């Protein structure tokens, strides 16, 4: 699976501590293989984010993403942070 990043995601990534950045990189590597999606707790969001998905980096940190309709095997990472990212 290909993964691309929004400018917002990159800004949020840079605001993380170096330890969080390393953990995120490890989890994105796992995310590339759909077999690992259950381990990462990949799930579809509801409500106003019903066309988005999320996966866990750790107990507190989440990544919000979408699958690109024009490229079915590509995910576009939109945001990273604690549960407040769902309110953006």
N, C-alpha and C positions, 0 to 999 in steps of 0.2 A: 504494500500500500504506500502510496506517495503521501507526504504530509507537507503542507505549506502553511505559512504564518501571516496573520494580518499585522499591519503596523502597530495596532493597539496591543496585540499579543506580545510583540517584540519589546515595546515600551514597558509593559507589565513584567515581562521576564527580566529585564535589566534592573528593575526595582527590587527583585528578590535578592536574598542573601546568596553568597556563593554556594553554600551548602544546599539551599533550596534549588538553585540553578542546576547543580549537578544531579540532584534527585529527579528534577523535571526532565533532564536530558535522558536519564536512564529509563524513565517511564515512557517517554515518547518513543524510544527505541523498542520497548516492549509493545507499545501501541501499534507499531508498524506491522506486526503479525496478528491477524484477527484471532488466532488461537488464544492469545493472552487477554482478550477483551473481558472475559469473565473475571480474571484476576484483578484487572484495573477497575472493575465495576462500571463498565460502559453502560450508559442508559440514556434513553430518550427523555427529554425534558417535556414538561407540560405547561399549560397556560400560555402566556405571551411568548414563551420560548419554545413552542411546540414543534418548531422545525429544527431545533438544535439538540445536541447530545452533550453529555458530560462524562468525564472519567476522573478517577481519584489519583492524586499524586501521593498524598498521605492522608491522615485522618482529617486534617484541616483544609488542605489545598486541593482545588479542583481545576480542571481545564474544560472550557466550553468550546465546542467545535461544531462544524456542520460537514456533511458529506456533499461534495459538489455534484449537482445533478448532471452536469455535462460530462463529468469524469467520475464514473461510479467507484473507482478504486482510489479516490483522492479525498483526503480530509483537510479542511481548512480550519486551523486553530485560531479561535477568535479572542479568547481571554483566559487569564490564569489568575487565581487568587483564592481567598477564602469564600465562604458562602455568599458574601456580599456581591460577588460577580453576577449572581442570578438577578440582582435588582437593577443592573445597568441597562 
